[in-house]
Amino acid sequence: FPELGNVGPASVPITLHQAVAAGRIQKGNRVALMGIGSGINVSMLELVW
C-alpha cells in the first residue's frame, strides 16, 4: 500500500476524492460507489457528479 493502509469505512470517499483529483471523474459523469463489509454486507450508491 504505497499511499494508504487500511482506512475501513473511509475508503469510498477517499477513493472518490482520488478519482476526481486525477481527472477520472468530471461534471455530469454517472458514478457508482460500492462498499463491502464483513459477512454479507454490501452497499451501493449511484450519483451524477
Secondary structure, DSSP 8 states (H G I E B T S, - for coil): --S----GGGHHHHHHHHHHHTTSS-TT-EEEEEEEETTTEEEEEEEE-
